[in-house]
Amino acid sequence: MFDKVLIANRGEIALRIHRACREMGIRTVAVHSTADADAMHVRLADESVCIGPPAAAESYLNIPAIVSAAEITNADAIHPGYGFLSENARFAEIVEEHGIVFIGPTPEHIRLMGDKVAAKATARRLNIPVVPGSEGTVADVASAQEIARAIGYPVVLKATAGGGGRGIKLVVDDAELDRAFPIAGAEALSAFGDGSLYVERFLVRPRHIEIQVLADGQGAAVHLGERDCSLQRRHQKVLEETPSPALNGAERDRIGQVVVEAMRALGYRGVGTVEFLYDGSGFYFIEMNTRLQVEHPITEMVTGFDIVREQLKVAAGIPLGITQADVRFQGHAIECRITAEDPVTFAPSPGRIGSYHAPGGLGVRVDSALYGGYLVPPFYDSLIAKLIVHGRNRNECLMRLRRALEEYVIDGVSTTIPLHQRLIGEAEFANGAYDVGWLERLMAGPSG
């Protein structure tokens, strides 16, 4: 096992990784920008290194500075968390070239799954069901229209190198596709440095279901069930739950086994999440995230497995040591992503935290790096806390979540706590009758 791990991230996920390391007897190194000098993970880590000014490009995305920090502190491994460099294949290569372990998949798998077209082709090869569409990039408008007619409108144009919901255009006919194609290509080139596009059928009101997997690259792999991530705003997840209200045990076992067999065939190492759209009749592959997910805690709550601990063990070359029969699902869990934003306009709300009180009690977990007096900086993602609640069933979980949200006090900045209180009070959500477009329609009002 590692003696010392450098955590190449910030905020709640850096603190989460630090805690897992400490429980395993592993020392930690925190890296931070000048804006994060007083961050909780910096205070708690065994060592800390400032790697640059506030701008992420000059600190948390600064590969030479991070690798240098690992070398001067004699860190055995680097954990990238999520976001930032977590899915940067070149970063993983550079880390390994310096004799340091990258806690994640191989650079080849990161690169493969980071290319949306290559990932989809790989999914087909591994017998993972995919959304009907082009088998690669489309060269021009005429080719895109031909494919769209074959699979049926509406379709979506997607950037090959896209992510986070960016680079997507919905089109309903040939004329609209003709107009959207050059715009989508230009936007993709500007955002990702790659203007190539592909075409997929647009599924009407599907759910976003993802399967959590663990694999050791030595032939062992298991899935830890699904998460329903359908509550989204502008393609960004707001609330997640497990198990999904839309699935039954047989459907879960079937798609889970498909994913496990694919990971074994791929020789995948580490944690990963295979994401699908589900329309009630079938699952369709969207992408694979080759990293730890923001929403991993709800899976931990229903399975009892510490996913970060398993990630560290596998990266150290230790066989997985568990089989699918060892995985038991108990109860229901929901995560609310709480951001420093206005709950109506979603305008960012950085600032200094005043009073701070996190909820507690049976089945309540808060992953956050906040404390009274902490200054929420304006330079990074607005996520400041994750409220995770577990119950014996979905109804108990919802009642506990309602109580926990009422208890949560974060003064000094605006937060999305009121939005979550509204969401769980809606009849459609209480009944589990929502899809990926439900939140957008709700926010748009009666006309939406």
C-alpha positions, 0 to 999 in steps of 0.5 A: 500500500502507498505511504503517501498520496498527493491529492490533486484537487480541492474542496469536498472531494479533496477532503473525502480522499484525505479521510479515506487515506487517513483511515488506511494509514496513508499520509496525504499531501494537499496542493492548493492555489493561493485562494485555497490556502485556508481550505479544510483539506489543506489544514488537515493534510500532513503536508501542503504545497502551494502550486500557483495563483487562483486561476485553475489553469495556473494551479489545479491544471498546472501539470508541471507544478503538481508533479513537482509537488509530488516529487519534492514531498516524495509522494508515491501516488497522485489521486486526481479526484474528479474534474480538473485533470482526472480524465486527462490521459496525458497527465496520467502518462506524465505521472507514470513517466515520473515513477508515480502511481496515477490512482485511476485507469490506464492512460489508454482507457482514459483516452479511449473513453474520452473520445465520444465516438471511439467510446461508442464504437468500443461499447458496440464491440463490448455488446453494450447497447448504444443509441442509434446514430452515426458510427463515427464522426459525420463529414458534412451536412449531407451525411448527417441528414442521411443518417438522421433520416435513416434513424428518424428525427428528432436527432442530436448533433454532439461534439466528439470531444464534448462533455458536461452537456456542452456541444449539443444541438437538438434538430427536428428536420433536414432544414434545422440540421442544415442550419445547426451543423456549422454552428455546432461545429464552430462551437465545438471547435471553440470549446474543445479545439475539435470541431468534429460532430456525430449524430444520435437519435433523440430519445423522448423523455428518457431517464439518465441511469448510470452503473458504478463499477469496480475493476482491478485490471486483473480479471475481477470486476463488480458493479455496485448498482445504478444511480438515477441522475435524471434531475438535471439543469442544463445537462448538469446533475442537481440531485441523484438517487439509488436505486432508481424508481424506474428500475426493478431488480431484474433490469438492474441485474441485467444491465449491471452484468452487461457492464461488468462483462464489458469491463472484464473484456476491456481489462479496465482498472479502477473505478468507473461509471457507465452512463445510459439513457433509459426510455422504459424499453431499453438502455442506451450507452451515452459515455463512460466516466473513468474517474470517481463520480460526484455522486458516489456517496449514495452508492456507498450508503446502500452497499456499505463499500468505501469506493475511494478505499477500493480505488486506492487498493486497486491502484496499489495492485491489490486484487479486488477481493470481492465478487458480485455475490458480496454486493448487497443493496440495502435501503434507499439513498439520495444526494442533493448537490448544494451550490453557492448560487441563487436558488432561482437565478442560479447566479454565483454567490461567492463570499464568506461563510457566517453561521454554519450548521450541518444536519446530522442524525441517523442516515445523514451524511454531509460531504463538505469542506465548509466551516464558519468564516471560510471564504468561498472563492469565485474562481471554481465550481460552485459546489460547496456541499453534498447532503446524502441521506439514507433510509430503509425505503424511499419514503423514509429517505424522503422524510429524512431528507426533508428534515435534514434540509430544514436543519442545514444552515449556511449563512453568508452566501446564497445556496440552492437549499431552497431549490432542493426543498421545492423539488422534494415537495413536488408530487412528480418527484415524490412519485418518482415520475421524472425524466431528464427534462423534468426539472427544466420544465418545472423551472420554466413554469406552466408554459414550459 
